Amino acid sequence: MRRDVFQAIADPTRREIIHLLAGQSLNLNTVAAHFDISRPAISKHIRILTECGLVVVKQQGRERHCTTDLRQLKAVSEWIEKYRQFWHTKLDSLEAFLLKDKNKTREK
């Protein structure tokens, strides 16, 4: 099953895993050592991140190393940008309205 990137970043633990792996490749035990939850719980989070394409797991000898592939976050960025533009326009309109209203009040 291919998961949605929004599902992955909805969880704070998964966001922290992404942050942890963003600058380096780590094995699963090292990732798990950074959290106060069980190794199986970390594995589940890693699996979800892998299913949505944010984390790549490669077998290196007996260890599994995790790295990030942050290209999937582009969809999040594009979605946020739409709303940033929407609210920027709305707030500019509100500012113009308030300035116009303020000037009308001064004229009275």
C-alpha positions in Angstrom: 0.0 0.0 0.0 1.3 3.4 -0.9 0.7 5.9 1.8 0.2 9.6 1.5 3.0 11.9 2.5 0.6 13.9 4.7 -0.1 10.8 6.8 3.6 10.5 7.4 4.2 14.0 8.6 1.0 14.0 10.7 2.8 12.1 13.5 5.4 14.0 15.6 7.6 10.9 16.0 7.7 10.4 12.3 8.6 14.1 11.8 11.4 13.7 14.3 12.7 10.6 12.5 12.7 12.6 9.2 14.6 15.4 11.0 17.1 12.9 12.4 17.7 11.2 9.1 17.8 14.4 7.0 21.5 14.9 7.4 22.7 11.4 7.8 22.2 7.7 7.1 21.5 5.7 10.3 20.8 2.1 11.1 17.5 1.2 12.7 19.0 0.6 16.2 20.6 4.0 16.2 17.3 5.6 15.1 15.5 3.7 17.9 18.0 4.8 20.5 16.9 8.4 20.0 13.4 7.7 21.2 11.7 6.5 24.3 9.5 4.0 22.5 10.0 0.3 21.6 12.1 -0.8 18.6 9.0 -2.4 17.0 7.2 0.9 17.3 10.1 2.7 15.5 10.1 -0.1 12.8 6.4 0.6 12.3 7.1 4.4 11.9 10.0 3.6 9.5 7.7 1.3 7.5 5.1 4.1 7.1 7.8 6.6 6.1 9.1 4.0 3.6 5.6 3.4 2.1 5.1 7.1 1.4 8.6 7.4 -0.1 10.2 9.7 2.5 12.7 7.1 3.8 14.7 4.5 1.9 15.9 1.4 3.8 18.9 -0.5 2.4 20.4 -3.7 3.7 24.1 -3.3 4.4 25.5 -6.6 5.7 23.4 -7.5 8.8 22.2 -4.0 9.3 19.4 -2.0 7.7 20.3 1.7 7.1 17.8 4.4 6.6 18.2 7.6 4.5 15.7 10.2 3.6 14.3 11.1 0.2 12.7 14.4 0.8 11.4 14.9 -2.8 8.0 13.7 -1.6 7.7 16.8 0.6 7.3 18.9 -2.5 3.6 18.0 -2.5 3.3 19.4 1.0 5.1 22.5 0.1 2.9 23.1 -3.0 -0.2 22.5 -0.9 0.9 25.0 1.8 1.9 27.5 -0.9 -1.7 27.6 -2.2 -3.0 28.5 1.2 -0.2 30.9 1.9 -1.2 32.8 -1.3 -4.9 32.6 -0.4 -4.4 34.1 3.0 -1.9 36.7 1.8 -4.5 37.9 -0.6 -7.2 37.9 2.0 -5.1 39.7 4.6 -4.1 42.3 2.0 -7.7 42.9 1.2 -8.5 43.2 4.9 -5.7 45.7 5.4 -6.9 47.8 2.4 -10.5 47.8 3.8 -9.3 48.8 7.3 -7.2 51.6 5.9 -10.1 52.8 3.8 -12.4 52.7 6.7 -9.9 54.5 8.9 -9.6 57.3 6.3 -13.4 57.6 6.1 -13.6 57.9 9.9 -11.0 60.7 9.9 -12.9 62.6 7.3 -16.0 62.8 9.4 
